[in-house]
Amino acid sequence: MATENGVDVLDMVSEGCRLPVLMTNSDEQSSSQSFKAIAEVLSRKDGHGSPRFYVHYIDFNKRLDEWVTPDRLDLEKLQFPKKDNKTPVKEGKSISSRASTPEKEIPFQNGGMGGGMGGMSSMGGMGSMGGMGMMKTKSNAGRKRKVPIDSEDSQDSLPPQSLVAANNVPPKGPRQTGSLVDKTHDDVVTRMKNIEMIELGRHRIRPWYFSPYPVELTKCSVIYLCEFCLKYMKSVKCLERHRAKCIFRHPPGNEIYRKATISFFEIDGRKNKVYSQNLCLLAKLFLDHKTLYYDTDPFLFYVMTEFDSRGYHIVGYFSKEKESTEDYNVACILTLPPYQRKGYGKLLIEFSYLLSKFEGKTGSPEKPLSDLGLLSYRSYWSQAILEILVDLKDENGERPQMTINEICEMTSVRKEDVISTLQHLNLINYYKGQYIVTLCKEIVDSHERVMSKRKIRIDPKSLHWQPKDWSKRGKW
């Protein structure tokens, strides 16, 4: 064991230290799939044997964070946390002079904020204002919004609105986003996974992120969930007793779509509050950019299921506000890990836009999107737009013409998302004083190959649903 000045280096590894850690692929444990990556130590456990360290791999997604043993640490390259340099106080000025004027006023622009929570800023260039070089947005004269002066991204400086299990104090200010709201803080507790494994039906799933399940359950090696009502239990015996008396074989709510084995259920967050809260707890295990919030009343949840002889098994879901001032058609969206990479994510997105089409609106998801969500939406937008452009035919020997607004009407995709997608695909060009869309053979061929792999699609004829005017329904 390495020592420094007679002191065991392992004993010096504490929270905040950085060092290379042997990073193994969770699917392939062979040495060929292992390499060392710089990691930050978030926590340390000293048991009866050797200590264990919870590490976050720098520049890697948090879902890869894990507990590691000392044999995976490269102690020779240990970096200790740097001490914060305190700014000297100038004479004649109070220490809290900056804190006494923490806000400045900036003009508020349409679409500039993700549901009032500053959610657009961490989209990596794919916010609702991304790729707006061809459009001008109107600013509301006289409307101003206060943001902290010392932060470009107000998302991290707003007061936290997440629910803490032991804290019943209601959050300050009105709720302005989904039941899983934009994350407003990143403390040590929420940075660490607290659930080791969950069992949902036939699947055992290793969670990716923190979720505020009851503390007593976090000590269990496996949390057992009823796959129909999503109630959580601490043992197999409890699950068996629950199954004997559970009356559900599908999510509570109305079945509004059925095609082959795929069904969608619409669940009112006010009428089925317990189920909605359990669904949010489950979703938080796989969504890092959101913080749990228990006010589910203003939301609808659309759960996609697969049917077999035992019942309707949850595949994924998305939620949306009953009344959205920004016409967001999705607040949160998730495909459970066992069903990912099978086309279900695009099916959820396609269904959300079908609902927008029935409502006669264009829609867009709340920002920021997760890394996987962003990839799925970019892919869906590209396919939906190219599907229209490829099918255009020449008229009387002239090139076909179509406006951005016509694409929006046909796809129900919001205008800024259409433009940003066309720019992402590098299809917009400036020619003879106007913008034109050019399709090359490579893009058309690539699109046809991708579409040939999409075996399952949403059939509008199988949707039996009427949009409701929630503004006329009182308190939802």
N, C-alpha and C positions, 0 to 999 in steps of 0.2 A: 504494500500500500504506500502511495506517495506521501511524503511528509515535507513540511516547510517549517524551518526553525524548530524542529522537534514536535510540531503539531500535525496531527493527521489531517491531510487536505480534505478528506471526505467530511470531517466534522466542520469544515469551514464553508461548505456548500449550503447556502441559505436562500431565502426568497429574494428574487431580483438578480441572482447570479446568472451569467450566461456562459455556456460552454458547448463544445460539440457533443452530440448524443447520437448513438447508433440508431438510425431510423429504419425500421423494418416494415415491409409491405404487409398489411394485415391479411392479404389473400395468399401471398407467397412468402413463406418464412425461410426460404433458402437464402444462403449468403449472397447469391448473385442479385437478390432484390434488396439488399441492405446497403446503406451508406450513412455517413455522418453528416448531420445538419446542425447549424447553430440553434440552440434552444435556450429559452429563459425558464428558470425555475420559478414556478408559481406557488408551490407548497412542498412541505417536507413532512414525512411521517417516520417517527423513530419507534419501531416496534421492539419485540423481544429479539428478533434477529437483526439483519442488516436494514438500514433505512431505505425508504422509497421516496422518489421525487416525482411530483407532477410537473410536467414540462410542456411549454408551448413552442413549437418549431417556428422560428422567425420566417416570415414571408410564406408560410403555409397556412391553409385553412385551419380554423380552430377545431374542426371535427377530427383532426389527427392528434390532438392533445392526448396525453396518456400518462399513466404512472409507469416509471421505469426503475430498474434496479441499478445499483452502483456499477455493475460490470459493463453497462452500456455508456457510461460517462467517460469522457476524455479529460481527466482531471489536470493534465499537464497544460491545458489551454483555458483554465478557469479564469473568467473575468468577473471581478466583483462589481456590485452596483455602484454607480457614480453618485456622489453626494450632490444635492442641489445647491447651486451657487446662489447665495442670498444677495439680492440687489441692495446696495447701500442706500440708506434713507438720506435724502437731501435735507439740509437745514431749512427750517421754516415751513416744511411740508409734512402733513400728517401721514402716518403709515397707511391709513385707509383712504387716502385722497382719491385713489383710482376706483376703489370699491364704492365711494359715495356717488360716483357718476358712471354707473356700469352700462348705461344704455345710450344708443344713438338712434336717430330716426332715418329710415331709408324708405324710398317709395315702394309700395306693394304692387307687384305686377301679377296679372292673371297667369295662373299655372306655375308660378314661381316657387310655391311652397307645397310640400307633400302633405296635404290635409292639415296645414297649419303647424306641422311639427318639423319643418326644415328637412323633410325626407328626401328631397331631390338631390341634395348635394353629394351624396355618396353613391350615385349611380354610375360613376365612371364614364360620364359623357353620354349616358342614355336616359337622362331625365326627360320630362315632357318638353323642355326647352331645347333638348339636344338636336342639332342639325336644323336650326331654324333660319338658315341663311337666306331663304327665299321669302320669309314671312316677317311681318312686323306685329308685335303684340301691343295691345292698347293698355296703357297704365291708367288705373282709376284715379282720377285727379282728386287730391285732397285726402286719399286714404294712405296712411302711413303705418308702418309696422316697426315696433321696437325690437332690436336685437342686441345682444351683448357686444360691447365695443371691442373686446379682446378675443373675439372668435369669428373666423370666417364662416364656420359651419355652426349655426345656432343649435343644431341638433344635440350637440354634446353639452350645451350650456343651459338648456331648459330644465326646469325642475322635474325630477323623476316622477313618472305616472304609473310605474309598474306596481303590481300588487305584491306586498310582502306578506308571507303567510301569517306572521305574528303581529301584523300591523293593520288595524282596522280603520285607520285614519283615512278619510276619502281624499283623493288627489285634488290639488288646487286647480281651479279653472275647469272649464267644460271639456269633456272628451271630444276630440276632433278627428280621431282616426279609428282604426279597427280594434277588435277585441284583443288582437295582438298588435300593440302600437309600436311606433318607431322607438328603438332603444335609445334611452336618454342618458344612460350611465353605464360604466363598465367596471364594477368593483371586483374584488378578489373572489367573493362568493360566487357570483354569476359567471366568472371566467372559467370555473372548474366544473366538469361533469359531475353530477351528484347521483346519477343512476347508472348502475353497471350494465344491466340487461333488462329488457321487458319481453314478456311473452304475450303475443296477440294472436289468438287462434292457433294456426299451425306454424306460426313463425316466431322465432326468437331473434330479436333485433337489438343490436348494440347502439344505444343512443349516441348522438353527435354532440349535443350541447346540454347546458343546464336547463332544468325545468323545475319550478317550485312545488314539487309534490311534497306531502307531509314529511317532516323530518324523520319520523319513525320508519318510513318506507325506504329512505335512502340508505339505511343500514342493511337492507336485504340484498342478497346477491342477485335476485330476480324479482321484478314486480310483475304480477299477473293481471292482465286486463281482460275483461269480458269483451269479445270482439263485436258484440251487438249493442250494448249500452255503454261500453267504455269505462265501466266502473273499475277502480283499481283495488287490488288485494295483495296481501303480503305472503300468501302461501297457496300451494296447490289445493289443500283441503278447503280453504275459504272459497277458492274458485269453484270447486266441485259443488259445494253447498249453494253457491250463488247460481250456478247453471241450472240446478234442480228447480229453482223457483223463478228464474228470469223469464219473463213473458216475451221478450223481444227476439225476433229473428231477422230484423232489419232495423235501420235507423228510424227513430221516431219522426214522424212528419209525413208529408204527401209525396208519393212517387209520381214524378212529373215526366219521366222519360224512361222508356224501356225499349231496347233493341238487342236481340239475341240474349246474351248473358249480362249485358251492361245496363244498369239502372242508375238514375239520379233521384235523390230524395231532397226535397226542400224543407229545411228545419228552421223554425222561427226561434230566434234567440231568447225571446221573452216567454213563449209557451213551453219551450223545452230547455230551460236554463241549465239544469244539472248536466244534461247530455252535452250541451254547447260548451260548458266550462271544462268538462272532461276531454272534449275534443281539442280545446285550446291547450290544455296541459300536455296532451299527446303530441300536438303539432309543435309545441315549443321545444321538444326534444330534438327536432330536426330543422329548426329555424333559429339562426343566431342573431339576425338583424332586427328581431322583434322582441318586445318585452311583454310578458303576460299581463292581461288586464281583464277583470272579471265582469265588466259591464257589457253583457252580450245582448241586452234588450234591443238596441237599435240595429241589430244585424240579422241577416239571413245566411244560413249555411247550406251549401249544396254539396252533398256527400255522394261520391261515385262508388258503386258497389259492383261486385261480381257475384252472380247467383249460381249456387249448386244445390244439391239435395239437403244440405245442412242449413242453408239460409243465405242471406245477403252479406257478403264480406266486404268490409271497407277497403277501398283501394287508395283513395285520396279525397281531397275536398277543396273547395274555395269558399271564402266568405265575402259578402258585400254589404254595404250600408243600405238600409231601406230608403233613406233619403241622402243622396250625395250631392253636395253643391257643385262639385267638380266633375260630376258624371263618371266617377270611378266605378268600373264594373267588377273589380276584384280588390278586396282589402288584403287577404292572405290566401296563398295557394300552396298546396303541398301534395306530392305523390309519395306515399310511404315507400321506404327503401326496397322492400321485396318486390315492388311493382315498377320500379324505375327502369329506364332504358327499354321499355316495352311499348312506347307510344301513348301511354296513359296521360302523361303531362300535357301533350298537345291536345288530347281529347278534352281535358278539363278546360284548357284555354279556348278551344273551339266552342265548347258549350257556353262559356261565359259570354262570348261574342254573339252566339245565337240568341241568348236572352236579351242582349242589347238590341239586336235586330228586331226582335218581337216588340221591344219597347219603343222602337223608332228612334234610337239614339246611337251616337258613336261613343265608345267607351275606351278606358285605359286603366291599367292596374295602378294601384298606389305605389309610389316610390318611397324608399329604395327597394329594389328587388334583390333577392339573394343572388349569389353567383350562379347557381343552377337555374333559378327563375329567370335571370336575365338571358341566359343562353337559350332557354326554352322559348321565351317570348320573341327574341330576335329570329329564331328559326321559324316560329309560327308566322310572324309578320311577313318574313321573306317568302314563305311558301304561299300564303294567302294572296299576296300582291302579285307574285310571278304567275300564279294560276290564272289570274285575270288577264295579265299582259300577254302571256303566251297564247291565249285563246283568241286574241284580237285578230281580225281578218282585214285585209286591204279592201277598201271600198272604191270601186271604179278606178282601180289602178293607183289610188292615192294612199299614202300612209294613214293608218288609223289614228284617230285622235281621241284622247281621254283626259279629263281633268283630274286633279288631285281630289276634288270634292266628289267626283263620280266614284273613284276608288274607295273613298271613305264610306259612301252610301252602300256600296256593294259588299264591303267587308265589315262595316261597323267599327273599323279601327280609326282612332282619332287622327286628325290631320298631322299633328307634329310627329306621331309615331310612323305614319306613312312616309313622311319626308325624310326622317332620320334613317329609316330602313332603306329607302332608295339611295341615300348618300352612303350608307354602310356597304351596300352592294355596288357602289360606284356606277350607278346607272344614269345619274343626272348629268347632262352636259349642256353647255351654253352654245347655241348655234343661231347665227343671224338674228341676234337681238332677243331670243327667247330660249327658255329652258325646254329641253327635249329629253326623253328617256330612250336610251339605246340598249338593245338586247343583243349580246354576242352569242355565238353558237355554244361556247363553253358553258355559259350560265344556263342556257336552255337545256343543254344535255344534262348538266348537273341537277337541275330542278326535276327533270323527268326521272332520273335515277332515284332521287329522294322520294318523289311521290309514288313511285312503284313499290316502295317499301312500306308505305303507310297502309296497312291492311284494314285498320279500323278507323271509321269516320263517323261523325255525328250526322244522323239523318233527321232533318227538320220535321219530317212528317211524323216522327215518333215522339215529338215533344207535345205534351198536352198541358198547356200552361197559359194563364192570362196575367199580364202585368197588373199590379195593384197601384193605385195612387195613394201612397202612404201619407201624403200631406193632408188628406181628407179623413184619415182614420184615427184622429186624436193622438193619444200616447201609444201609437203602434198597436 
